[in-house]
Amino acid sequence: MERARIGTIERLKGLDRSLKSRVWRVRHRLLPILQITLATGFAYFIATQIFDHRQAFFAPISAIIILGLTGGDRIPRAVELTIGCTLGIGVGDFLFYNLGTGYLQLSAAVLISLLLASFLSKSPLISNQVAIGSILIATIMPPQPGLAGASRMIDALIGCSVGLLAAAIIPTHPLSSGRREFSKVLGLASSVLDDVSDALRNRDHQALSEALEAVRGSQDAINAMLAAAKTGREASTLSPFMWGQKRRVRTLERILTPVDNTIRNVRVLARRALVLCEDGDTVSEGQIQAIEELADITHALSEIYERSQEIDEAQEIPELVRRLRVLGAKVGLDLVEGKVLSASVVLAQTRSIVVDLLQVCGMSRESAVAVLVPTSETPAYPPEIWADDSSPTRSLKDLK
């Protein structure tokens, strides 16, 4: 009876999480839905009421296509789409109006459209839209008296223009999606670091293999993060309502590289940790504790970006920087304790992740590297070694 009750509770919790996920997805889609709804109606209104076009099919369709573009390249791709649509419709109208419709005419229209698109641009989007426009004219809306000519090309231009206008007037927030994707990538890095530290302590090959497999599948998350950053930059450029966010968008873009480097270094660390365990070797407890600390700090950064609250960020980032400084002063060669090469590689990756996370927190690479205890007699950057949790006290000479 008790087991059945626990099972019911767990199922209810699962349903609750699923419901919350669906509600969040609907809320996330409300603004794009509003953009498309208003843009299609407005584009159709302009084409029919102002330009007096009887079947303004391409006006709302072009608006939907423009607003459906993602990845931060909406403006140049919208221009390409506009060229492709208008060119395809124009070629199709001209050929089918003079030659009639049929499979031979369709093949000829597609051939001419693609050759013309290839001559004008190497963009595959233009080529696809040119061919699609010709096919639509041939199969669904063949030329009719009073309907052929430039009217449908104008409709396509209207739809593309209204789509960009809707994106500018009703913009998505340029930071929200970017911060959310940053949070996902950092959360994945934290989870893998935590699994690696536990697996190294327990010498668990299977857990290390699973952690490595998880971080190897992180490329989609990285691509989504890069696309979200581009989208944020585009929104802050396109919409006058978001011009005040440009500085914050540039700040977010500056940490793209260190976040990307973090997940890549975590991947190398997990792979080397697996090799170490397969060889039957071990690392020191100090190295495991350093990885655990990195996992905790990375998790804290992930939560900061997930909340998207500047006040929390301003209060918490300095404390995370302090912890990273303290950790940087500890990850020296003495931590390896004469272990094998794999242990040294794990240490090197740990040091690299410390530098990456300091850059995520806003430090320059030079300042971040200077936090590390030196492993060379002639370090490129003067070291800033922290003897305790509060202040730098030792110089390189003190270490020799």
N, C-alpha and C positions, 0 to 999 in steps of 0.2 A: 504493500500500500504506500509506504513512504517513498519507494523508488518511483512508483507511478506518479505520485504528487510532484516529485522533483522533476520528472520528465515533462509534466504538464507546464510547470513553471518555466522550464527552459524553452519550451515551444512558444509560450506566450511572450517571453523575452525576445525570441527570434522574430515573431510577428511584429512586435513593437519596433525593433530595429529596422525591419523591412519597411514598415509604414513610414517611419521617420526618413528613411532613405528616399522613398517615393515623394514625400512632401518636399524634401529639400530639392529633388530633381525638378519638380513642378515650379517651385519658387525660382530656381536658377534659370528656367526657361521662360519665365513670364516676360522679361524685357525683350528678348528676341522675338517672342510671339507678338508682342505689342508693335515692335518695329515692322514686322512683316505685314500685320493686319492693316496698319495705317498706310504703309507704303503702297501696297497693292491697290487699295481703294483710291488713293490720291493719284497714282499713275493712271489708273483707268479713267478717273474723272477728267484729268488733263487731256488724255488722248481723245475721249469721246465728246466732252463738252467744249473744250477750247479749240482743239484741232478738228473736231467734227469727223472723226474716223468711225466708221460704222462697226467694224469688228476689230477692236483694239486688243487683240489677243496677246500680242508680244509685249505690251506695256507692263501689265501686272506680272507676267512670267519673267521678264528681265529683272524687275525689281526683286522678286523672290530669289532669283539666282545670285544677284549681287549680294543680298543680305545673307545668303547661305554660305558665302565664301568665308573661310577661316584661315588662321595661321599667320595673321599680321601682315599679309601682302594684299589686302583688299583693294587698295587704291590702284596699284599697277595692274592687278588682275582684273579689276573692274574695267579699266581702259582696254585691256586685251579682249575681255568678254564683249564689250561694246563694239569694238572693231569686228570681232568674229561674227556676232549676231547680225549687225547691219550689212556686212559684206555677204554673208551667206544668204540672207533674205533678199538682198539686191540682186545677186547673181541668179538665185532661184526664180524670182519674179520676172527678170528679163528673159531668161531662157524659156521658162514654161509658158509665158505669155505669148512668145513668138513661135515656139516650136510645139506647144501642146504638152500634155503629160503622158507618161509611159515609162517602162523600165529602161529603155535606151536613153530617153531624155534625162531620167533620174541619174543614171550612171554618168552621163556627160556632165550634168550639173555638179555632181560631187567631184568628178575629176578636175573640172575647171576651177571649182572653189578651192580644192586642196592645193592645186598648183599655184593659184594666186596667193593663198595664205602663206605657202612656203616661200614665195618670192618676197612677201612683205615682212614676214617675221618667222623666227625659228620656234616661237612659243607653241607648244602642243595645245594649249587652251584655245588659241585663235583658230588653229586647224580644226579642232573638234567642233567648235561653235559654228564655223563656216559650213562644215558638212551637215551638221544638225539643222541649221537654218534652211539649207537647200532641201533637205529631206522633208522637213515640216511643210514647206511650200508645196512640194510635189505630192504629198500624201494626204495631208489633213486640210490645208487651206490653199487649194490651187488658185491661180490668178483668175479674177473675174473683172468685168468692166467696172471701173470705178474703185476697185480694191487693189489693183496692182500698182506698180510704180514705187514712189518714195514713201508712201504712207506707212507701210509696215517697218521700214527702216527708221522712220521718225518715232514710231511706237517703241522700238527697241532702245533708241536713244533716251526717250522719256523715262522708260522703266529703269534703265541704268542710272540716270541722273537722280531720279527720285529715291532709288535705293541708297545711294551715297548720301543724299540729303537726310534721309531717315537715320542713317548711322551717325550723322553729325548732330542732329537735333535731339535724338533719343539714344545717347551713347551708353554703352556698358562701362562700368567702372574700370579704369585702366589698370588698377592694382589688384583687384580681388582675385581674378583667376590666376594671375601670376604668383601671388603669395600662396594660394591654395596648392599650386603645382610644386612650388618650392618646398612647402610643408610635406608633401607626399614623398619627394626625393630624399629629404633629410630624415623623414620618418623611416624610410626603407633602410637608409644607411645606419641609423641607430639600431634598428632591429637586427641587422646582420652583425654589427659590432657586438651587440649583447650576446647573440648566439655563438659568435666566435670565441668570446671570452669564456663562456660556460663550457664550450666544447674543448677548449685548450686545457682548462682545469680538470675536466673529466676524461680527457683523451678520447672523445667521442667522434669517431670518423664519420658516422652517419649524419650527425648534426652538422658537422663542417661541410659535408657534401650538400646538404639541403640549403645551408646558408649561402654557399657558393652558387648554387643553382638559382636561388632567389635574386642575388645581386647581378647575375649574368642576364637575367630577364628585365633589367632596369632600363634598357634603351628606350622603350616606349614612354616611360615616365620622364626621361631626360628630354625626349623629343617634344612631349607635351609641355614641359617647362619652357623650352626654348620658344615654342609656338605661342604660349601664353604671354611671354615677355614681348614678343613682336606685336601681338595683338594690343597689349597695353600701350606700346609706343605709338601704334597707329591711331588708337582712340584718342590719345592726348594730342596728336597732331591734327586729326580730322575735325574734332569737335571743339568749338570755342569754349564750351562749358567745362572742358577738361584741360584747358591750357595751363591752369594753375597747378596741375598735377605733374607737369613735365619734369620738374626737379626730382620728385619722388620716383617717377618712372625710370629716370636715368640712374638713380641710386640702385634700384632693383636690377637694372641691366648690368651694373658694375659687378654684382656678385654672382652673375650667371656662371662665369668661368670657375670661381672657387667652389661653387656648389657642384658643378660638373666634375671638377677635379676630386672633390670629396668622395663621390660615389665611385669614381674610377680607382682611387687609391684604396677604398674599402674592398673593391673587387680583387685587387692585387694582394692585399693583406689576407683575405679569406682563402685565396688560392694557395698562397705560401704556407698558411697555417695548416691547410689540408696536407700539403707535401710534408710538412714537419711531422704531423701525426702519423702519416703513412710510413715515414722512415723510422718511427719509434722514438723520435726525439722529443724534447720538452722545452718550454720557455720558463723563465723565472716568474715567481709570483708577482714581482713588481711589474713585469710586462703585462700580465693579465689584468692587474689593477689599473694600469694605464689605459688599456682598451676599454675596461668597464667605465672609467671616468669619461672617456671619449663618447661612449654610447649614451651616457646620461646627459652630457652637454649637448650632443646632437639632438637628442629627444627634446630637450628644453628649447632649442632653436626651432625645431619643427612645430612645437606648440605655439611659440610666439608668432610664427608666420601664419599658422592656422587661425589664430584669434584676430589677426589683422588690427590690433589696437596699438597705436603709436605710443600711448602712455605706458603700456606694459613693456613695450620694446625698449623705451628709454630707461626704464627702471631695471630691467633684467639683463640687458646686454652687457653693461659694465661688470656685473657679477660674473657672467660667463667668461668675459675677457680675463678677469682676475684668476678664475679657475684654470683657464688655458695657459696663462702665464706661469702659474705654479706647476702645472703639468709639464710645460716646456722645459722648466729647470730640472725636472727629474728624469727625462728620457734621454740619458746619456749612455755612453758605451758600457759604463759599469753595470747598467741594468741587464745586459746580456749575460754577465757572469761567465764568460768564456764558453758560451754555448755554440752550437753549430751555425753554419751560414744561414739556414732558414730563420733562426732566431734573430739574426742580425737584420735580415730582410724585413721581418715583422716589425722590428724596432724602427727601421728606416721608414716604413709605411706609416707607423704610428706618428712619427715626427712630421711627416708630410701632411697627415690629416690635421694635426695641431695647427700647422701653418694655414691650411685651407679654411678651417673654421674661424681662425682669427681674421682672415680676409672677409669671410661671410659677416663677421661682426663689425667690419668697417675699417680694419687696419690695412695699410699697404703691405705688399709682399716683403719689402725690405724690413719694415718694423716687425712683421710677423716672424720672419726668419731669425731676427735678432733676439727673439724671446727664447729660442732653443739653446740649451747647453751645447757648446761647440764640440764637434767631434774631429776638428782639424786644428793643426797648429797655426794655420793662417786662414781663418774664416773670412768669407767675403764681406760679412757684415759684423760690426762689433757686437758682441753678445751682451744681452741684458739678463743676467742670471739672478733668479729670485731664491734667496736663502730660506725664506719663510713665506707665510701667507700674506705679507703686507708690503714689503719693499725690496727693491734690488740693492744688494749689499756687496756682491763679489764681482771682481773684474776677471778678465782672462788670465792675468798674471797670478791671481789668487788660486787659480785652478791648476797651474803648472807645478 
